[in-house]
Amino acid sequence: MRPLLLLLLACLCSASNAAAPAADTPAVARLRIEPSDDGYLAWADNLLAGPIEVRLDVAGGTPPPSQPLLPARAGVPAAGSALVARLQAPAGRNGWLRLRLQGIPGSSNARPRDVIYALPVAQAQACIDQGFDGGFSHHDAENRHALDFAVPVGTPVLAARGGVVMQTQGGFRDHGLDRARDAGRANYIRILHDDGSMGLYAHLAEAGVLVDVGQRVVAGQRIGLSGNTGYSTAPHLHFAVQVNRGMQLETIPFRMPSAQPGPGAVASGTAQATSSSSVDGSTSSRHCGSLSSMPTERR
């Protein structure tokens, strides 16, 4: 077998794909290469406590002969491994082969059920600063059906639905408006639900993650403390229910007990109302109380 030097590049995928993750953001998957009789085996190791989907490709240049052909995708179970591709060294060629592995939380086989989610903050009259289709930052697939709760730093964050803590990040302190620097620096908790959907609780305080990866939680359980980390202008909790749709995180509509829109909030014609007693995200970007006179979140 002709020797081939492999340079492996593991993609770090965090709560948002909108910008490159920070250098110290935890990885979703690890690429592992093992020699075989006729080439190399490319394995993906899942570093999360829930399923992921991965995509293996070359980082520039011509893909080597492989089975399946690159780019190749595979689902990987929680804390497990999957063989993504069998690689062959190109005939008559020595040198470097740069491989890149991208990982996205969640299984593409998720089948979300229609359930009512509990309020994710310990505040009887939760104030929504930006809702579904909010024109300020809730206009892409990953954030469209999200709610921003304007609450002070340190407000207890509660599990809106039971599940398994899949992924956390809690070491960041600051916030700002430099997209390249701040977008990947929001502390968060990702909880896997039993139907494959995932609850995302973002912009938590430094050391505001109060649960462990792999821990099972129940609805209403205290899991964290709200904050103002990442690409943000004011304290708030960003809550969304996400699914993996073909290597792309997407938010989906959900129902929740009534919360209080921010002062001056107006109805949005694109809101997905499901019940007269449910929060449906039908608020535009507005401030709540004296927390801020600006929209709370930028991504």
Secondary structure, DSSP 8 states (H G I E B T S, - for coil): ----EEEEEE----S--SS---TTS--SEEEEEEEETTEEEEEEEE-SSS-EEEEEEESSS---SEES-SSEEEEE-TT-EEEEEEE---TT--SEEEEEEEEEES-TT------B---SBS-TT-EEEE-TT-TTT--STTTTTEEEE---TT-EEE-SS-EEEEEEE-----EES-HHHHTT--EEEEEE-TTS-EEEEEEEEEEEE-S-TT-EE-TT-EEEEEB--EEBSS-BEEEEEEEESSS-EEE---B-B--EE-TT----TT-----TTB------S---TTS-SS-SB--
